[in-house]
Amino acid sequence: MPTNGSLQPVILHASDDGSDVERGLRLGKSIESNQQCSDSVFLVINHTAITAAPSIHREDIPAGVGVYACATALSTHKIAQESLDPAIHVVPSGIVFIAEQQRNQAFYIRL
């Protein structure tokens, strides 16, 4: 835990396999339920794992977990942003989003 008493976000990165997305949602719920672990969880989906993004629905996303899909990966895999649940945030680049969050002291876990 940081010495200033505040908690940093945790980034869960699903990149290679669609099954990592489901695992990320489960782990995100577990992390979020531990009040000493993190104040927020970001599940970032890119590369080939992006193919699982259209199957995520609002009710699948645990409270306190934000889901972020990479627009570049969506385009590469010909997945329309409109096919995603509105609860999923689309960012221009998943990797850039991760780098920005790490600059802000987020913890990173690759799934």
Secondary structure, DSSP 4 states (H G I P E B T S, - for coil): --TTS----EEEEE-S-THHHHHHHHHHHHHHH-TTT-S-EEEEE-GGGGGGGGG--GGGS-TTEEEEEEHHHHHHTT--GGGS-TTEEEES-HHHHHHHHHHTT-EEEE-
